Amino acid sequence: MDSKRDTILAFLKTRGHATLGEIAAHLEVSKQGALRHLDSLQGAGLATVAPSDAGRPGRPENVYRLTAAAGGRFPDGHRELTGELVDFMSTEQLRVFFEKRAARLEAEYAPRLAGLDFPGRVRELAKLASEHGHMAEVVELGAGGLAIRHCNCPIQDVAARTGLPCLNEQQMYERLLGADVARTTWMAEAADDCTYVMKERWGRTEERWARAGRTDEQEKKVG
C-alpha cells in the first residue's frame, strides 16, 4: 500500500479517529490530497467516515475511523496463539470445539435462510459466509447447478492443520440447504479457493411424482 495510506492507518490507529483537516495536517498535504487517500482506504474497506457526534455549534464535521478489517494491517499474535492452542488440545477436544462452533454459526444463519427457495438460500448463505470473512461468491453451473466459492479463509492455518472446521462447514451447509454438498477445491490442498457444489435434494414424494409425470390429484387417486 502507498506509504501515505499506511501513515493514515497508523495515525487513525493511535488517535482512534480524526477529521480530514487533522489527517491532512499530519500528512503535510492539502485536504484534497488527503481525501484521495481516504477515499481509497474507504474503497478497500479499511476506513469509514461519519459526522462527528461532538456537541459543537454549527455543521458537524466528518471524522474518519478504522474498520475491523484494518486490524489485519497491524501486528498481532492471533495466528501464533491459535497454533499453540491447536497443539495443546487433544483431537477429541478439537472435534468438540469445532462442532460447537459450527452449531453456533448454524443457529445464527438459519433465520436468514428461512422461507427462501433453494437458489435464494444458496445466495444468502454466500452473503453470510462473506460477512464472516470468506469473501464468498455464488457460481452458476450447468443445468441449473450452483456452487459457493470461498476466496478467503479467515482461519486457514487451523483449517489446513486439522481439517475439522472445513468438514463441519460442509455438513452445516448440507443441513441448512437440504442439499448434497461436495467440496471440489480446498485451500488446504494448495487450491486458490474452497468450492462447495450444491445439489438440491428432492423429497421422496416429489421425486416419485416427477418420475411418473403425475399431478398431486393423480397421485392421490393412485394411492
TORKOL-4160 file (C-alpha; in steps of 0.2 Angstrom, whole numbers, padded with zeros to 4 digits, m for minus):
223
<pt num="1" X="0000" Y="0000" Z="0000"/>
<pt num="2" X="0005" Y="0018" Z="m0003"/>
<pt num="3" X="0016" Y="0025" Z="0011"/>
<pt num="4" X="0004" Y="0040" Z="0014"/>
<pt num="5" X="m0011" Y="0027" Z="0016"/>
<pt num="6" X="0000" Y="0017" Z="0028"/>
<pt num="7" X="0003" Y="0033" Z="0038"/>
<pt num="8" X="m0015" Y="0037" Z="0038"/>
<pt num="9" X="m0019" Y="0020" Z="0045"/>
<pt num="10" X="m0006" Y="0022" Z="0059"/>
<pt num="11" X="m0012" Y="0039" Z="0063"/>
<pt num="12" X="m0030" Y="0033" Z="0065"/>
<pt num="13" X="m0024" Y="0018" Z="0075"/>
<pt num="14" X="m0016" Y="0029" Z="0088"/>
<pt num="15" X="m0029" Y="0043" Z="0088"/>
<pt num="16" X="m0045" Y="0032" Z="0086"/>
<pt num="17" X="m0052" Y="0045" Z="0074"/>
<pt num="18" X="m0048" Y="0061" Z="0065"/>
<pt num="19" X="m0055" Y="0074" Z="0054"/>
<pt num="20" X="m0050" Y="0077" Z="0036"/>
<pt num="21" X="m0041" Y="0093" Z="0042"/>
<pt num="22" X="m0031" Y="0084" Z="0055"/>
<pt num="23" X="m0026" Y="0070" Z="0043"/>
<pt num="24" X="m0021" Y="0082" Z="0030"/>
<pt num="25" X="m0010" Y="0092" Z="0043"/>
<pt num="26" X="m0002" Y="0076" Z="0049"/>
<pt num="27" X="0002" Y="0071" Z="0031"/>
<pt num="28" X="0008" Y="0089" Z="0027"/>
<pt num="29" X="m0003" Y="0089" Z="0011"/>
<pt num="30" X="m0019" Y="0098" Z="0006"/>
<pt num="31" X="m0036" Y="0092" Z="0011"/>
<pt num="32" X="m0039" Y="0087" Z="m0007"/>
<pt num="33" X="m0024" Y="0076" Z="m0007"/>
<pt num="34" X="m0028" Y="0068" Z="0009"/>
<pt num="35" X="m0046" Y="0065" Z="0003"/>
<pt num="36" X="m0039" Y="0055" Z="m0012"/>
<pt num="37" X="m0030" Y="0043" Z="0000"/>
<pt num="38" X="m0045" Y="0042" Z="0012"/>
<pt num="39" X="m0057" Y="0038" Z="m0002"/>
<pt num="40" X="m0045" Y="0024" Z="m0007"/>
<pt num="41" X="m0045" Y="0017" Z="0011"/>
<pt num="42" X="m0064" Y="0018" Z="0011"/>
<pt num="43" X="m0065" Y="0008" Z="m0005"/>
<pt num="44" X="m0054" Y="m0005" Z="0002"/>
<pt num="45" X="m0065" Y="m0007" Z="0017"/>
<pt num="46" X="m0051" Y="0000" Z="0029"/>
<pt num="47" X="m0059" Y="0016" Z="0034"/>
<pt num="48" X="m0076" Y="0024" Z="0037"/>
<pt num="49" X="m0082" Y="0042" Z="0039"/>
<pt num="50" X="m0097" Y="0049" Z="0048"/>
<pt num="51" X="m0102" Y="0065" Z="0056"/>
<pt num="52" X="m0094" Y="0069" Z="0072"/>
<pt num="53" X="m0106" Y="0067" Z="0087"/>
<pt num="54" X="m0097" Y="0081" Z="0097"/>
<pt num="55" X="m0109" Y="0094" Z="0103"/>
<pt num="56" X="m0102" Y="0109" Z="0094"/>
<pt num="57" X="m0112" Y="0123" Z="0086"/>
<pt num="58" X="m0113" Y="0123" Z="0068"/>
<pt num="59" X="m0112" Y="0109" Z="0055"/>
<pt num="60" X="m0105" Y="0093" Z="0062"/>
<pt num="61" X="m0088" Y="0089" Z="0055"/>
<pt num="62" X="m0084" Y="0072" Z="0047"/>
<pt num="63" X="m0072" Y="0061" Z="0056"/>
<pt num="64" X="m0063" Y="0045" Z="0050"/>
<pt num="65" X="m0061" Y="0029" Z="0059"/>
<pt num="66" X="m0053" Y="0012" Z="0055"/>
<pt num="67" X="m0064" Y="m0003" Z="0051"/>
<pt num="68" X="m0062" Y="m0020" Z="0059"/>
<pt num="69" X="m0054" Y="m0026" Z="0043"/>
<pt num="70" X="m0040" Y="m0013" Z="0046"/>
<pt num="71" X="m0034" Y="m0023" Z="0061"/>
<pt num="72" X="m0026" Y="m0035" Z="0049"/>
<pt num="73" X="m0014" Y="m0022" Z="0044"/>
<pt num="74" X="m0006" Y="m0021" Z="0062"/>
<pt num="75" X="0005" Y="m0034" Z="0071"/>
<pt num="76" X="m0005" Y="m0047" Z="0082"/>
<pt num="77" X="m0001" Y="m0064" Z="0089"/>
<pt num="78" X="m0018" Y="m0072" Z="0085"/>
<pt num="79" X="m0010" Y="m0084" Z="0072"/>
<pt num="80" X="0004" Y="m0089" Z="0084"/>
<pt num="81" X="m0008" Y="m0091" Z="0099"/>
<pt num="82" X="m0021" Y="m0101" Z="0088"/>
<pt num="83" X="m0007" Y="m0113" Z="0083"/>
<pt num="84" X="m0001" Y="m0116" Z="0101"/>
<pt num="85" X="m0019" Y="m0120" Z="0106"/>
<pt num="86" X="m0021" Y="m0132" Z="0092"/>
<pt num="87" X="m0005" Y="m0141" Z="0098"/>
<pt num="88" X="m0011" Y="m0141" Z="0116"/>
<pt num="89" X="m0029" Y="m0148" Z="0113"/>
<pt num="90" X="m0032" Y="m0166" Z="0110"/>
<pt num="91" X="m0040" Y="m0172" Z="0095"/>
<pt num="92" X="m0056" Y="m0175" Z="0104"/>
<pt num="93" X="m0056" Y="m0158" Z="0112"/>
<pt num="94" X="m0054" Y="m0150" Z="0094"/>
<pt num="95" X="m0068" Y="m0160" Z="0087"/>
<pt num="96" X="m0080" Y="m0155" Z="0101"/>
<pt num="97" X="m0074" Y="m0137" Z="0100"/>
<pt num="98" X="m0077" Y="m0136" Z="0081"/>
<pt num="99" X="m0094" Y="m0145" Z="0082"/>
<pt num="100" X="m0100" Y="m0132" Z="0095"/>
<pt num="101" X="m0093" Y="m0118" Z="0084"/>
<pt num="102" X="m0102" Y="m0125" Z="0069"/>
<pt num="103" X="m0118" Y="m0126" Z="0079"/>
<pt num="104" X="m0117" Y="m0108" Z="0084"/>
<pt num="105" X="m0115" Y="m0102" Z="0066"/>
<pt num="106" X="m0129" Y="m0113" Z="0060"/>
<pt num="107" X="m0141" Y="m0106" Z="0073"/>
<pt num="108" X="m0135" Y="m0089" Z="0068"/>
<pt num="109" X="m0138" Y="m0092" Z="0049"/>
<pt num="110" X="m0154" Y="m0102" Z="0049"/>
<pt num="111" X="m0166" Y="m0087" Z="0052"/>
<pt num="112" X="m0158" Y="m0078" Z="0037"/>
<pt num="113" X="m0162" Y="m0093" Z="0026"/>
<pt num="114" X="m0180" Y="m0097" Z="0032"/>
<pt num="115" X="m0193" Y="m0095" Z="0019"/>
<pt num="116" X="m0181" Y="m0094" Z="0004"/>
<pt num="117" X="m0181" Y="m0106" Z="m0011"/>
<pt num="118" X="m0166" Y="m0116" Z="m0014"/>
<pt num="119" X="m0156" Y="m0103" Z="m0025"/>
<pt num="120" X="m0161" Y="m0090" Z="m0013"/>
<pt num="121" X="m0154" Y="m0100" Z="0002"/>
<pt num="122" X="m0138" Y="m0103" Z="m0008"/>
<pt num="123" X="m0136" Y="m0084" Z="m0011"/>
<pt num="124" X="m0140" Y="m0079" Z="0006"/>
<pt num="125" X="m0128" Y="m0092" Z="0013"/>
<pt num="126" X="m0114" Y="m0084" Z="0002"/>
<pt num="127" X="m0118" Y="m0067" Z="0009"/>
<pt num="128" X="m0117" Y="m0074" Z="0027"/>
<pt num="129" X="m0100" Y="m0083" Z="0023"/>
<pt num="130" X="m0093" Y="m0066" Z="0016"/>
<pt num="131" X="m0099" Y="m0057" Z="0032"/>
<pt num="132" X="m0088" Y="m0070" Z="0042"/>
<pt num="133" X="m0073" Y="m0066" Z="0031"/>
<pt num="134" X="m0074" Y="m0079" Z="0017"/>
<pt num="135" X="m0076" Y="m0067" Z="0003"/>
<pt num="136" X="m0088" Y="m0079" Z="m0005"/>
<pt num="137" X="m0097" Y="m0079" Z="m0022"/>
<pt num="138" X="m0110" Y="m0089" Z="m0030"/>
<pt num="139" X="m0105" Y="m0098" Z="m0046"/>
<pt num="140" X="m0119" Y="m0104" Z="m0058"/>
<pt num="141" X="m0115" Y="m0121" Z="m0065"/>
<pt num="142" X="m0123" Y="m0130" Z="m0080"/>
<pt num="143" X="m0140" Y="m0137" Z="m0079"/>
<pt num="144" X="m0145" Y="m0125" Z="m0065"/>
<pt num="145" X="m0132" Y="m0131" Z="m0053"/>
<pt num="146" X="m0125" Y="m0119" Z="m0040"/>
<pt num="147" X="m0109" Y="m0118" Z="m0030"/>
<pt num="148" X="m0102" Y="m0107" Z="m0017"/>
<pt num="149" X="m0084" Y="m0102" Z="m0019"/>
<pt num="150" X="m0074" Y="m0096" Z="m0004"/>
<pt num="151" X="m0060" Y="m0084" Z="m0010"/>
<pt num="152" X="m0053" Y="m0082" Z="0008"/>
<pt num="153" X="m0051" Y="m0092" Z="0024"/>
<pt num="154" X="m0050" Y="m0082" Z="0040"/>
<pt num="155" X="m0044" Y="m0097" Z="0049"/>
<pt num="156" X="m0034" Y="m0105" Z="0035"/>
<pt num="157" X="m0019" Y="m0111" Z="0046"/>
<pt num="158" X="m0030" Y="m0121" Z="0058"/>
<pt num="159" X="m0041" Y="m0127" Z="0044"/>
<pt num="160" X="m0026" Y="m0134" Z="0035"/>
<pt num="161" X="m0019" Y="m0142" Z="0051"/>
<pt num="162" X="m0035" Y="m0151" Z="0057"/>
<pt num="163" X="m0047" Y="m0151" Z="0043"/>
<pt num="164" X="m0061" Y="m0151" Z="0056"/>
<pt num="165" X="m0069" Y="m0133" Z="0053"/>
<pt num="166" X="m0070" Y="m0137" Z="0034"/>
<pt num="167" X="m0079" Y="m0154" Z="0037"/>
<pt num="168" X="m0091" Y="m0145" Z="0050"/>
<pt num="169" X="m0094" Y="m0131" Z="0037"/>
<pt num="170" X="m0098" Y="m0144" Z="0023"/>
<pt num="171" X="m0110" Y="m0153" Z="0035"/>
<pt num="172" X="m0118" Y="m0137" Z="0041"/>
<pt num="173" X="m0121" Y="m0132" Z="0023"/>
<pt num="174" X="m0130" Y="m0148" Z="0019"/>
<pt num="175" X="m0141" Y="m0146" Z="0034"/>
<pt num="176" X="m0145" Y="m0128" Z="0030"/>
<pt num="177" X="m0148" Y="m0130" Z="0012"/>
<pt num="178" X="m0156" Y="m0148" Z="0012"/>
<pt num="179" X="m0144" Y="m0152" Z="m0001"/>
<pt num="180" X="m0130" Y="m0164" Z="m0005"/>
<pt num="181" X="m0114" Y="m0153" Z="m0004"/>
<pt num="182" X="m0097" Y="m0158" Z="m0012"/>
<pt num="183" X="m0081" Y="m0149" Z="m0009"/>
<pt num="184" X="m0072" Y="m0149" Z="m0026"/>
<pt num="185" X="m0057" Y="m0137" Z="m0022"/>
<pt num="186" X="m0048" Y="m0134" Z="m0005"/>
<pt num="187" X="m0036" Y="m0121" Z="0000"/>
<pt num="188" X="m0028" Y="m0134" Z="0012"/>
<pt num="189" X="m0023" Y="m0144" Z="m0004"/>
<pt num="190" X="m0015" Y="m0128" Z="m0012"/>
<pt num="191" X="m0030" Y="m0123" Z="m0021"/>
<pt num="192" X="m0034" Y="m0104" Z="m0023"/>
<pt num="193" X="m0051" Y="m0106" Z="m0016"/>
<pt num="194" X="m0063" Y="m0118" Z="m0007"/>
<pt num="195" X="m0078" Y="m0123" Z="m0018"/>
<pt num="196" X="m0094" Y="m0131" Z="m0012"/>
<pt num="197" X="m0105" Y="m0138" Z="m0026"/>
<pt num="198" X="m0124" Y="m0140" Z="m0020"/>
<pt num="199" X="m0136" Y="m0152" Z="m0027"/>
<pt num="200" X="m0154" Y="m0149" Z="m0020"/>
<pt num="201" X="m0162" Y="m0165" Z="m0013"/>
<pt num="202" X="m0180" Y="m0169" Z="m0018"/>
<pt num="203" X="m0192" Y="m0176" Z="m0006"/>
<pt num="204" X="m0196" Y="m0194" Z="m0009"/>
<pt num="205" X="m0215" Y="m0190" Z="m0014"/>
<pt num="206" X="m0210" Y="m0176" Z="m0025"/>
<pt num="207" X="m0197" Y="m0186" Z="m0034"/>
<pt num="208" X="m0209" Y="m0200" Z="m0037"/>
<pt num="209" X="m0222" Y="m0188" Z="m0044"/>
<pt num="210" X="m0210" Y="m0181" Z="m0056"/>
<pt num="211" X="m0203" Y="m0198" Z="m0061"/>
<pt num="212" X="m0221" Y="m0203" Z="m0065"/>
<pt num="213" X="m0226" Y="m0187" Z="m0073"/>
<pt num="214" X="m0242" Y="m0186" Z="m0062"/>
<pt num="215" X="m0251" Y="m0172" Z="m0054"/>
<pt num="216" X="m0255" Y="m0171" Z="m0035"/>
<pt num="217" X="m0273" Y="m0177" Z="m0038"/>
<pt num="218" X="m0267" Y="m0191" Z="m0049"/>
<pt num="219" X="m0255" Y="m0197" Z="m0036"/>
<pt num="220" X="m0269" Y="m0197" Z="m0023"/>
<pt num="221" X="m0280" Y="m0207" Z="m0034"/>
<pt num="222" X="m0266" Y="m0220" Z="m0037"/>
<pt num="223" X="m0265" Y="m0221" Z="m0018"/>
